Amino acid sequence: MEKGSGRCIYDAVPSNSAILLFVGVVTIVIIRVLFVMYRSTKPLRPKSPPRPLCTLIVLGSGGHTAEMMNLLFALQEDRFKPRFYIAATTDNMSLQKARVFEDSLVQKAGTEVVGTAQFMQIYRSREVGQSYITSIATTLIAIAHGLWLMIKIRPEVILCNGPGTCIPICVIAFFLKVLGIRWSSIFYVESIARVKRLSLSGLLLYKLHMIDQLFVQWPQLKSKYPRVHYVGRLM
C-alpha cells in the first residue's frame, strides 16, 4: 500500500514540473508579445548618422497600387533601399507599375539606384469575392510562402496599404519581432476611399496591434480609431 502510494507521488512530480514549465513558457511568450505591442507604438529612434533601410513594399492591386505609387514618389529613395516589391501571383500589372517607377528613378539619378530594387510575387490570401471560410486555407498557404520571402528579405521597413495581400506579411513580421529574429517597422496607409471606417485589412491589423503606425486621410477615422494618425489627403 505504501509502495503504491509512493509510486503515485513519484509519478505526480514530472506532471507538476511539466505544468510549471508550460505556465512559465506561456507567461514569457505573453510578456514578449505585450512588449512588442507596446514598443511598436513608440516613435522610431533615429540612428546617427542615418543609413539606408531595407524596405519591403506590398502592392495591393488596382487602386491600392495606384495610391502606393503616388506615395513612393514622395519617398526618399536614397533613405529606403534596397527596395523589394511584392504583389499577388495573379497581379502582374502592379509589378509592371513598380518597374516603371524604378526605371524613372534610374533615368533621373543615373546609375546610382541601379540594382536596388527587386520584384517578387506571393500567393494571395483572399481573392475578391472569395468566401471567408475558404480564405482560411489560402491565407495559411500565403503565410508559408510569405515566411520564406521574409526570411530571405529581412526588411527593416514594411510599407502597405491593403488589401489582403499584406496580411500574411504583417503577421509574419509581427511574430519575427516576438521571436527576436528581426524587427521590421510596419507602416499601413489606409486608402483615401475609406472615409467612415477602416478596411478589413486595416481593422484586423489595428485591433491586433500588429502595425507600428496606421495613417488615415479623413478626420472621421481618427475620432473613431484613437490610435491611428490623421495626415490629411496624401493623393
N, C-alpha and C positions, 0 to 999 in steps of 0.2 A: 504494500500500500504506500509506504513512504518512498520506495524506489520509484513507483509510478508517479507520485506527486512531484518528486524531484525532477523527473524527466519532463513533466508538463511545464514546470517553472523554467527549466533549461531551454525548452523549445520556444517559450514565450519571449526570451531575451532577444534573439535575432529579429523577431517580428517587431518588437518595440524599437529596436535600433533602426530598422528599415523605415518605420513610420517617422521617426525623428529625422532621419536623413532626408526623406521625401519632403517633410514640412520645411526643413531648412533650405533645400534647393528651391522649393516653390517661393519661399519668403525672399530669397536672394533675387530670383527672377522678377518678382513683383516690384521689389525696390529698384532694380535696374530699369525696368520699364517705366516706372514713375519718374526716375531721374531723367531718362531720355525725353519723356514728355515735357518735363519741366525745363530742361536745358534747351530744347528745341524752340521754346517760346522766347528765349533771350536773344538780344542782338548779337550778330557775329562780331567776334573780336578781330579787328583789323591787324594784319601782320605787317611788320615793318622790316625791310621795305616790302611793298606789295608784290606778289608774284602771280603768274598765270594760274588759273584754276581749271582743272579738268572738268568740262561741262557736258552734261547729257541733256539733250533737248528732245522732248517727247512730242511728236506731231500727232494731232488727233483726227486729221482728215477734214475735208470740206472747209467750212467757215472757221473751224478751230485752227486749221493750218494757216489760213489767211491772216488771222489775228496774231498768231505766233510769229509769222514773217514780219508783220508790222512792228512787233516788239523787238525783234532781232535787229532791225535797222537802227534802233537806239542803243544797242548793246556795244560795249567797249570790246571789240574783237580781240585786242591785244591782252585784255584782262581775263577773258574767258576762252581759254584754249588749252589743249586741243578740244575741239567740239565734236561730239558724237550725236548723230541724229537717228532717232528710232521711230519707225512708223509701223502700222499693222501690215501683215503679209499681203493683205488684199488692197493695200493703198499705195500704189506706185506713184500716183500724182503728187502726194505730199513730199516724197523724197526727191522728185524731179524739181519741185519748187525750191527745196533746200539746196540742191546742186546749183540751181540758177543763182540763188542768193550768194553762195560761196564763190561762184565764178565772178560775180560782181565785185566781191572783196578782192579777189586776185587782180582784177583789172584796175581797181582803184589803188591798191597798195603794192602791186608788182609781185615779186617772188616771196615777200615776207610771210605771207599767210598760206603759201602752197603746202599742201600735205598736212594741214592742221585739222581737217575735217574728215570724218568717216561716216558712212551711211549704212544703217542696219535695219532689219525688219524683225518684228516679234508677232507671235500669234495673238490675235485679237481676243480679249477676254469675253467680249459680248458684241455681237453684230447688231446693227439697227433692227429692231423688231423681234429680236430673239427673246424667248421666254426666260424669266429669271431662274427657273429651275434648271433648264439645260445649260444656262450660262455658268452654273457652278462647276461643271466638268471642264468647260473651255477655259474658265478662269484658272483652274488648277494646272492645266497644260501651259497656259500663258505664264504662270508663276514659275514653273520649272524651266521654261525657256528663258524667262527674264533673269532667273538666278544665274544661269550660265553667262548671260551677257553682262550682268552687273559685276560678277567676279572678274570678268575679262576687262571691263572698262574701268572699274573702281572710281566712279566720278566723285568729285568734291561738291559739285553744284548740280541740281536737277531742276530744270525748268519745264513746267507742264501747264496745260490749260484744259485738260479733258480731251475727249470723253473717256470711255472705259479703258482705253489703251494704257493710260498712265497708272491705273490702279495696281496691277502686278508689280510695276517698277517701284512705286512708292511703298508698297507693303514690304517688298524685299529690302529696300533701303532702310526702312524702319528697323527691321529685325537684324540687319547687319550692324546698325547702331547699338542695339541691345546686346549683341554678342561681342561688341567691341572690335569688330573686324574693320569697319570703315564708317566714318561719319560723313554722310552726304547731306548737305543743306538743301531742303526741298522747298521750292517756291511755286505756288499754284496761283495762276491768274484766271479769275472767273471771267467767262465770256460776257461781252457787253450786252448780249441778248438776255442775260439773267438780271432782271430788274427787281423782282419781289422775293425770289427765293433762290437758293443755291442749286446748282445742277446736282444730279445724283452722285457723280464722282466727287464734286467739291464737298457735298454734305457728308459723305462717308469719311473722307479724309479729315474733315473738320471735327466731326463727332468723335473719331477715334484718335485725335491728336497726333496724326502721323505726318503732318507737314509743319515746316518751320514758320512759314508765313503764307497767308492766303489773302490775295488782293482782290478787291471788288471795285466796280466802276460806278455804282449807284449808292447814294447815301441811305436808301431804304434798307439795304442789306446790312449796313453797319449797325443800324439800330436793332435789327433782328438777330444778328450774329455778332456779339460784342468782340470776339477775338479776331475778327477779320480786319484788314487795313483798307480803308477807303482812300483811293488815289485819284478819283475822277476818271474821266474818259481818257483811255490810252490809245484809242484808234483814230 
